[in-house]
Amino acid sequence: APRGPVVNRRGLGTTPPPSRRRRSCLKGGVAMFVIQSVRRALASERNGKGEEFRSLAKMPEANQNFAVSQDTFVSPGKCYEVIKSSLTLPPATAGSEDPYPRALDLGAGAGMSTQILWNLGYKNIIAVDQSREAWDNYVDSQPKSVSFLHLTDNEFLDQFQKESIAPFDAVVVNFAINPTKAQRLAQALLKPNGRLLAPVNDIPDYWFGQSYILYDSNGHSINKKEEFLFQPDVTEGTCQGYWCARKLIDRE
């Protein structure tokens, strides 16, 4: 038969039977484990650690690109090499107030450029695209510190300014834009020492030849790479080509 309460030696009350003591210790251990797990999870989220970001899209060859959805192409492999070499983390971030730099990925598509940014050490990332089909199909693991917004770049810029979103250490643009827009985005979105990388039309409003240009937060060009050919900015009235006819994408 189960034992009842036991009077302790000092007569100061009762001591629970051994089975209850074991259950009490077990509950206390579980509670402590849960508390510690929550603390670790919160610390991981604050520190940009924990779950890894992962896109299943494969890196293309240097001059190869391919469709990942009806309205999204993965850029040639050499484009991602430019991102890697242009947006390496500055060494000063370790002692700053925000040691986990923020990045913005405009035209994120299937998450290839997001993956590059993550691998470079940008653990707080906002990915933006006017179509979410490729993202949903290829992004296999998405930490809480990486968010996807189903917006055009113009819609995001409006939201950024209205909601006072914190500026970024790095911005990647994955579609062709005009020089004036690249300068405007750099001035609006970057921290003082931030950098924006974009394929910029060699001739304004001519959508069949771009060069990668790196901008500082003042909108000044600080580097220029070889010529590329990108999908055009479909929000521009001068947009030319197949993709411009598809500019009104259903984003519901």
C-alpha positions as a Markdown table, in Angstrom:
| # | Residue | x | y | z |
|---|---|---|---|---|
| 1 | Ala | 0.0 | 0.0 | 0.0 |
| 2 | Pro | 1.3 | 3.5 | -0.7 |
| 3 | Arg | 3.0 | 5.2 | 2.3 |
| 4 | Gly | 1.4 | 8.3 | 3.8 |
| 5 | Pro | 3.2 | 11.5 | 4.9 |
| 6 | Val | 6.1 | 11.0 | 7.3 |
| 7 | Val | 6.6 | 13.2 | 10.3 |
| 8 | Asn | 10.1 | 14.6 | 10.2 |
| 9 | Arg | 12.4 | 14.3 | 13.2 |
| 10 | Arg | 11.9 | 17.9 | 14.5 |
| 11 | Gly | 8.1 | 17.6 | 14.4 |
| 12 | Leu | 7.9 | 20.6 | 12.1 |
| 13 | Gly | 5.5 | 19.2 | 9.7 |
| 14 | Thr | 5.4 | 16.4 | 7.2 |
| 15 | Thr | 7.7 | 15.2 | 4.6 |
| 16 | Pro | 6.2 | 13.8 | 1.4 |
| 17 | Pro | 6.7 | 10.1 | 0.7 |
| 18 | Pro | 9.6 | 9.1 | -1.6 |
| 19 | Ser | 7.5 | 8.7 | -4.7 |
| 20 | Arg | 6.2 | 12.3 | -4.4 |
| 21 | Arg | 9.6 | 13.6 | -3.7 |
| 22 | Arg | 10.8 | 12.0 | -6.9 |
| 23 | Arg | 7.9 | 13.4 | -8.9 |
| 24 | Ser | 8.6 | 16.9 | -7.4 |
| 25 | Cys | 12.3 | 16.7 | -8.4 |
| 26 | Leu | 11.3 | 15.6 | -11.8 |
| 27 | Lys | 8.9 | 18.5 | -12.3 |
| 28 | Gly | 11.5 | 20.9 | -11.0 |
| 29 | Gly | 14.1 | 19.5 | -13.4 |
| 30 | Val | 11.7 | 19.8 | -16.4 |
| 31 | Ala | 10.8 | 23.3 | -15.5 |
| 32 | Met | 14.5 | 24.3 | -15.3 |
| 33 | Phe | 15.2 | 22.6 | -18.6 |
| 34 | Val | 12.3 | 24.5 | -20.3 |
| 35 | Ile | 13.5 | 27.8 | -18.8 |
| 36 | Gln | 17.0 | 27.2 | -20.0 |
| 37 | Ser | 15.8 | 26.2 | -23.4 |
| 38 | Val | 13.8 | 29.4 | -23.8 |
| 39 | Arg | 16.7 | 31.5 | -22.7 |
| 40 | Arg | 19.0 | 29.8 | -25.2 |
| 41 | Ala | 16.4 | 30.3 | -28.0 |
| 42 | Leu | 16.0 | 33.9 | -27.1 |
| 43 | Ala | 19.7 | 34.4 | -27.1 |
| 44 | Ser | 20.1 | 32.6 | -30.4 |
| 45 | Glu | 17.5 | 34.9 | -32.0 |
| 46 | Arg | 19.1 | 38.0 | -30.6 |
| 47 | Asn | 22.5 | 36.8 | -31.8 |
| 48 | Gly | 21.4 | 35.7 | -35.2 |
| 49 | Lys | 22.5 | 32.1 | -34.4 |
| 50 | Gly | 20.6 | 28.9 | -34.2 |
| 51 | Glu | 18.7 | 27.7 | -37.3 |
| 52 | Glu | 20.5 | 28.1 | -40.6 |
| 53 | Phe | 19.1 | 29.7 | -43.7 |
| 54 | Arg | 19.0 | 27.3 | -46.6 |
| 55 | Ser | 17.9 | 27.7 | -50.3 |
| 56 | Leu | 17.8 | 24.5 | -52.4 |
| 57 | Ala | 18.5 | 26.4 | -55.6 |
| 58 | Lys | 21.7 | 25.2 | -57.2 |
| 59 | Met | 24.5 | 27.6 | -58.0 |
| 60 | Pro | 24.6 | 28.0 | -61.8 |
| 61 | Glu | 27.7 | 28.1 | -64.0 |
| 62 | Ala | 29.5 | 31.4 | -64.5 |
| 63 | Asn | 27.5 | 32.4 | -67.6 |
| 64 | Gln | 24.4 | 30.2 | -67.1 |
| 65 | Asn | 21.0 | 31.2 | -65.8 |
| 66 | Phe | 17.8 | 29.3 | -65.6 |
| 67 | Ala | 14.2 | 29.7 | -64.6 |
| 68 | Val | 13.1 | 28.7 | -61.1 |
| 69 | Ser | 9.4 | 29.8 | -61.6 |
| 70 | Gln | 7.3 | 31.3 | -64.4 |
| 71 | Asp | 8.4 | 34.8 | -63.4 |
| 72 | Thr | 11.9 | 34.3 | -61.8 |
| 73 | Phe | 15.3 | 33.5 | -63.2 |
| 74 | Val | 18.4 | 32.6 | -61.1 |
| 75 | Ser | 21.2 | 35.0 | -62.2 |
| 76 | Pro | 24.5 | 33.6 | -63.8 |
| 77 | Gly | 27.0 | 32.3 | -61.3 |
| 78 | Lys | 29.4 | 35.1 | -61.9 |
| 79 | Cys | 26.8 | 37.5 | -60.4 |
| 80 | Tyr | 27.0 | 35.7 | -57.1 |
| 81 | Glu | 30.7 | 35.9 | -57.2 |
| 82 | Val | 30.5 | 39.6 | -57.5 |
| 83 | Ile | 28.2 | 39.7 | -54.4 |
| 84 | Lys | 30.6 | 37.6 | -52.4 |
| 85 | Ser | 33.6 | 39.8 | -53.3 |
| 86 | Ser | 31.8 | 43.2 | -52.9 |
| 87 | Leu | 29.9 | 42.8 | -49.7 |
| 88 | Thr | 32.3 | 41.0 | -47.3 |
| 89 | Leu | 31.7 | 42.1 | -43.7 |
| 90 | Pro | 33.8 | 45.0 | -42.3 |
| 91 | Pro | 36.0 | 43.9 | -39.4 |
| 92 | Ala | 34.6 | 46.7 | -37.2 |
| 93 | Thr | 31.2 | 45.0 | -36.7 |
| 94 | Ala | 32.5 | 43.0 | -33.7 |
| 95 | Gly | 32.7 | 46.0 | -31.5 |
| 96 | Ser | 29.6 | 47.9 | -32.7 |
| 97 | Glu | 26.2 | 48.2 | -31.0 |
| 98 | Asp | 24.8 | 45.8 | -33.6 |
| 99 | Pro | 27.4 | 43.1 | -34.2 |
| 100 | Tyr | 25.1 | 41.2 | -36.4 |
| 101 | Pro | 24.8 | 43.3 | -39.6 |
| 102 | Arg | 21.5 | 43.8 | -41.4 |
| 103 | Ala | 21.1 | 43.1 | -45.1 |
| 104 | Leu | 18.3 | 43.8 | -47.6 |
| 105 | Asp | 17.9 | 41.5 | -50.7 |
| 106 | Leu | 15.7 | 43.2 | -53.3 |
| 107 | Gly | 14.5 | 40.7 | -56.0 |
| 108 | Ala | 15.4 | 37.7 | -53.8 |
| 109 | Gly | 13.8 | 35.2 | -56.1 |
| 110 | Ala | 14.6 | 31.6 | -55.0 |
| 111 | Gly | 16.9 | 32.9 | -52.2 |
| 112 | Met | 20.3 | 32.4 | -53.9 |
| 113 | Ser | 21.4 | 35.9 | -53.1 |
| 114 | Thr | 20.0 | 35.6 | -49.6 |
| 115 | Gln | 22.0 | 32.5 | -49.1 |
| 116 | Ile | 25.2 | 34.3 | -50.2 |
| 117 | Leu | 24.5 | 37.1 | -47.7 |
| 118 | Trp | 23.8 | 34.6 | -44.9 |
| 119 | Asn | 27.1 | 32.8 | -45.7 |
| 120 | Leu | 28.9 | 36.1 | -45.6 |
| 121 | Gly | 27.7 | 36.7 | -42.0 |
| 122 | Tyr | 24.6 | 38.8 | -42.5 |
| 123 | Lys | 22.3 | 37.1 | -40.0 |
| 124 | Asn | 19.5 | 39.7 | -40.0 |
| 125 | Ile | 18.1 | 39.8 | -43.6 |
| 126 | Ile | 14.9 | 41.1 | -45.2 |
| 127 | Ala | 14.3 | 39.5 | -48.6 |
| 128 | Val | 11.8 | 41.2 | -50.9 |
| 129 | Asp | 10.3 | 40.1 | -54.2 |
| 130 | Gln | 7.1 | 40.9 | -56.1 |
| 131 | Ser | 6.6 | 37.1 | -56.6 |
| 132 | Arg | 6.8 | 34.6 | -53.9 |
| 133 | Glu | 6.5 | 31.4 | -56.0 |
| 134 | Ala | 10.3 | 30.8 | -56.3 |
| 135 | Trp | 10.9 | 31.6 | -52.6 |
| 136 | Asp | 8.2 | 29.2 | -51.4 |
| 137 | Asn | 9.4 | 26.4 | -53.7 |
| 138 | Tyr | 13.2 | 26.7 | -52.9 |
| 139 | Val | 13.7 | 28.1 | -49.4 |
| 140 | Asp | 13.9 | 25.0 | -47.2 |
| 141 | Ser | 15.0 | 26.6 | -43.9 |
| 142 | Gln | 14.2 | 30.1 | -42.8 |
| 143 | Pro | 15.3 | 31.4 | -39.3 |
| 144 | Lys | 13.3 | 34.1 | -37.6 |
| 145 | Ser | 16.0 | 36.6 | -38.3 |
| 146 | Val | 15.3 | 36.2 | -42.0 |
| 147 | Ser | 12.0 | 37.6 | -43.3 |
| 148 | Phe | 10.4 | 37.6 | -46.7 |
| 149 | Leu | 8.2 | 40.5 | -47.9 |
| 150 | His | 5.9 | 40.0 | -50.9 |
| 151 | Leu | 6.3 | 43.5 | -52.3 |
| 152 | Thr | 7.9 | 45.4 | -55.1 |
| 153 | Asp | 11.0 | 47.4 | -54.3 |
| 154 | Asn | 8.9 | 50.6 | -54.5 |
| 155 | Glu | 6.3 | 49.3 | -52.1 |
| 156 | Phe | 9.1 | 48.2 | -49.7 |
| 157 | Leu | 10.7 | 51.7 | -49.9 |
| 158 | Asp | 7.4 | 53.3 | -49.0 |
| 159 | Gln | 7.0 | 50.9 | -46.0 |
| 160 | Phe | 10.6 | 51.5 | -45.0 |
| 161 | Gln | 10.1 | 55.2 | -44.8 |
| 162 | Lys | 6.6 | 55.1 | -43.2 |
| 163 | Glu | 7.5 | 52.6 | -40.5 |
| 164 | Ser | 11.0 | 53.9 | -39.7 |
| 165 | Ile | 12.7 | 50.5 | -40.4 |
| 166 | Ala | 16.3 | 50.5 | -39.4 |
| 167 | Pro | 18.8 | 51.0 | -42.2 |
| 168 | Phe | 21.1 | 48.4 | -43.6 |
| 169 | Asp | 24.7 | 47.5 | -43.8 |
| 170 | Ala | 24.3 | 45.9 | -47.2 |
| 171 | Val | 21.7 | 46.0 | -49.9 |
| 172 | Val | 21.7 | 43.8 | -53.0 |
| 173 | Val | 19.5 | 44.5 | -56.0 |
| 174 | Asn | 19.0 | 41.6 | -58.3 |
| 175 | Phe | 17.4 | 43.3 | -61.3 |
| 176 | Ala | 18.4 | 46.1 | -63.6 |
| 177 | Ile | 17.8 | 49.7 | -62.5 |
| 178 | Asn | 18.6 | 53.2 | -63.7 |
| 179 | Pro | 21.5 | 55.1 | -62.1 |
| 180 | Thr | 19.3 | 57.7 | -60.4 |
| 181 | Lys | 17.3 | 54.9 | -58.7 |
| 182 | Ala | 20.4 | 53.2 | -57.5 |
| 183 | Gln | 21.7 | 56.4 | -56.0 |
| 184 | Arg | 18.3 | 57.1 | -54.4 |
| 185 | Leu | 18.1 | 53.6 | -52.9 |
| 186 | Ala | 21.6 | 53.9 | -51.5 |
| 187 | Gln | 20.9 | 57.2 | -49.8 |
| 188 | Ala | 17.6 | 56.0 | -48.4 |
| 189 | Leu | 18.4 | 52.5 | -47.2 |
| 190 | Leu | 22.0 | 52.4 | -46.1 |
| 191 | Lys | 23.7 | 53.0 | -42.7 |
| 192 | Pro | 26.6 | 55.6 | -42.9 |
| 193 | Asn | 29.2 | 52.9 | -43.8 |
| 194 | Gly | 26.8 | 50.7 | -45.7 |
| 195 | Arg | 27.1 | 49.5 | -49.3 |
| 196 | Leu | 24.6 | 48.9 | -52.1 |
| 197 | Leu | 25.4 | 46.6 | -55.1 |
| 198 | Ala | 23.1 | 46.9 | -58.1 |
| 199 | Pro | 23.2 | 46.1 | -61.9 |
| 200 | Val | 22.8 | 49.5 | -63.3 |
| 201 | Asn | 21.8 | 50.4 | -66.9 |
| 202 | Asp | 24.9 | 51.6 | -68.8 |
| 203 | Ile | 22.5 | 54.0 | -70.6 |
| 204 | Pro | 19.5 | 55.3 | -68.6 |
| 205 | Asp | 16.3 | 53.6 | -69.7 |
| 206 | Tyr | 18.2 | 51.2 | -72.0 |
| 207 | Trp | 17.5 | 47.7 | -70.5 |
| 208 | Phe | 19.8 | 45.5 | -72.6 |
| 209 | Gly | 23.1 | 46.2 | -70.9 |
| 210 | Gln | 24.1 | 46.8 | -67.3 |
| 211 | Ser | 27.2 | 47.0 | -65.1 |
| 212 | Tyr | 27.4 | 46.0 | -61.4 |
| 213 | Ile | 28.1 | 49.2 | -59.5 |
| 214 | Leu | 28.8 | 49.4 | -55.7 |
| 215 | Tyr | 27.5 | 52.6 | -54.0 |
| 216 | Asp | 28.2 | 54.1 | -50.6 |
| 217 | Ser | 25.5 | 55.7 | -48.4 |
| 218 | Asn | 25.9 | 59.1 | -50.2 |
| 219 | Gly | 25.0 | 57.5 | -53.5 |
| 220 | His | 28.5 | 57.7 | -54.8 |
| 221 | Ser | 29.9 | 55.0 | -57.0 |
| 222 | Ile | 32.9 | 53.3 | -55.4 |
| 223 | Asn | 33.4 | 50.3 | -57.7 |
| 224 | Lys | 32.3 | 49.0 | -61.1 |
| 225 | Lys | 32.3 | 45.5 | -62.4 |
| 226 | Glu | 32.0 | 43.9 | -65.9 |
| 227 | Glu | 28.8 | 44.1 | -67.9 |
| 228 | Phe | 25.9 | 41.9 | -67.3 |
| 229 | Leu | 22.3 | 41.5 | -68.6 |
| 230 | Phe | 19.5 | 41.3 | -66.0 |
| 231 | Gln | 15.8 | 41.3 | -65.8 |
| 232 | Pro | 14.6 | 44.9 | -66.0 |
| 233 | Asp | 13.0 | 46.9 | -63.3 |
| 234 | Val | 9.3 | 46.3 | -64.1 |
| 235 | Thr | 8.2 | 49.3 | -62.0 |
| 236 | Glu | 9.7 | 51.7 | -64.5 |
| 237 | Gly | 7.5 | 53.1 | -67.2 |
| 238 | Thr | 10.3 | 52.8 | -69.8 |
| 239 | Cys | 10.8 | 49.0 | -69.1 |
| 240 | Gln | 11.4 | 47.0 | -72.3 |
| 241 | Gly | 11.3 | 43.3 | -73.1 |
| 242 | Tyr | 9.4 | 40.2 | -72.2 |
| 243 | Trp | 9.4 | 40.7 | -68.4 |
| 244 | Cys | 7.8 | 44.2 | -68.7 |
| 245 | Ala | 4.7 | 42.7 | -70.2 |
| 246 | Arg | 4.4 | 40.6 | -67.0 |
| 247 | Lys | 4.8 | 43.5 | -64.6 |
| 248 | Leu | 1.2 | 43.2 | -63.3 |
| 249 | Ile | 1.7 | 40.0 | -61.3 |
| 250 | Asp | -1.1 | 38.8 | -59.1 |
| 251 | Arg | 0.4 | 39.0 | -55.6 |
| 252 | Glu | -2.6 | 38.0 | -53.6 |
